[in-house]
Amino acid sequence: MSMPQAKIATLLGEGKKELASIKDASTLLTWETKYLGRKSELNEILKGLKDLSPEEKRLVGPVAQHARETLTTLHQEAAKRIEREGVDWDKEWIDVTAPGERIPAGHLHPITLLENEIADIFASLGFGVWDGPELEMEQNNFDSLNFPKDHPARDMQDTFWVKQDKHWKHTYLPRTHTSTVQVRYMQEHKPPIRIIVPGRIFRNEATDASHEHTFHQFECLMVDEPGKVTVATFKYIAETFFSRFFGKKIDIRLRPSYFPFTEPSFEFDISCVLCERKGCSVCQQTGWLEIGGAGMVNQKVFESVGYKRGAYQGFAWGFGLTRLAMMKYKITDIRLFMSGDLRFLKQF
Ligand code: FA5
């Protein structure tokens, strides 16, 4: 046997023998450098093949290659063995019966939860949910709802006016109530109508514990032929809704009021959910809580959406959804809802 073949056979034999007794990764690395590394004897032989005669090359080449492949395979097997043996099974056990770790996930905002709850109650009374844009035409927010041109609600105290673009055909504003959607809906649909409209609205107001500039309202509109939807229908629907919402019998009280888009108009109160009309600090000892405005839709509004005067009759009502949330969850500062404070939001 010529020199290189003998050397290769020795390397193969010694390599195998040493490998069998290696028990840790760093010794394995030293072994790899010695037998398979760039400066290893085997590599030197492989590099030297080019200087051999064709005859020698034919004899030595395959033997050297084979030795390299064999040592490489043995090295891989040893690496796996060492990894396996290196695991401390006493520490590395898994309790497959342990409960999983909860992945942090977001959830719906308390106002959205309430909107869904309210929509469910109204759905059971035959009402559908409708929506409208938050940036609205002055026409739909005021004119079609019979607000006079000089009505104080249009001035800077109540309305956020946005910078107008000269290409806009209409004057736009962030809507100041959800009653805009009454107009939009009736422009596109003929009675019978039974809809509710939850939505965000904007008012240029100084804020305090019970006033926000951005808050949620809730509109309800029911229209049909004359005589089918009356104030009594409104009272029944309102009482049924609030009793289901608060999970106890709630009474409704109407007080005369004024809204340009309803005639007659009323403010409505519900019996105090905390003291049941005995009088407490929340209802300021009156036994009643102010909750919203309502009335029979003004015939001028019907005319503005293209209905014939006298052809239909119905009621509309709107209430502060955020205020309702405060009552339901006993929250004393309205500003918490829009604060984005996770300590508050995580409680829902
Ligand atoms: C309206 O906005 C009428 N569009 C309601 C209506 C609809 C009347 C249909 C008749 C027919 P008002 O401005 O009163 O009305 O607001 C309604 C409710 O929104 C109030 O009762 C109150 O609960 C709530 N609200 C008003 N201003 C604020 C505020 N700054 N912060 C929080 N809630 C408010």
Residues whose N, C-alpha, C, O or C-beta is under 5 A from the ligand:
A	BS01	FA5	T176 H177 S179 E205 S210 H211 E212 F215 F259 T262 I291 G292 G293 A294 G295 A316 W317 G318 F319 G320 R323
